[in-house]
Each structure stands twice: as C-alpha cells, then as structure tokens.
Amino acid sequence: MIENSAALVMGIGTIGPALAIGAIGAASVMAMARNPENSERIQLAMIIAIAFAEAIAIYALVVALIIKFVN
C-alpha cells in the first residue's frame, strides 16, 4: 500500500476541480466580454458552477481524512 495515500488522494482529487474552475472562469469572462448586459446572470451561473466543481475537491478532502485517520 502507498505510504502516504491521503496525499495522493488529495493530489489527484484536486486536479479535476482546479481545471474545471479555470475553464469556467475563462468561459464566463469571455461571455461577459461579448454580452455585458447579461453579466449578472452569467456571473451567477459561474458562481454556482464553481461551487459544484469545488464540492468535488471537498469530497476528495473527506476521503483523504478518512484514509488518514482510519488506517
């Protein structure tokens, strides 16, 4: 078994959400630049999408803590 498996879970578990948050932010900034009158709706949708992506990283944190304290 890997010596520090909690660190591995956190490392792998945060790559996807980090890339997703970057893509969401870039797409929303481009959308606001193209359509400034709808920027409030775009920003709201962006914040909700980022929250869902960040939840995946929190799940990875919970799994890492379980691995760390159970083993």
Helices and strands as residue ranges (DSSP letters): H 5-34, G 36-38, H 39-70
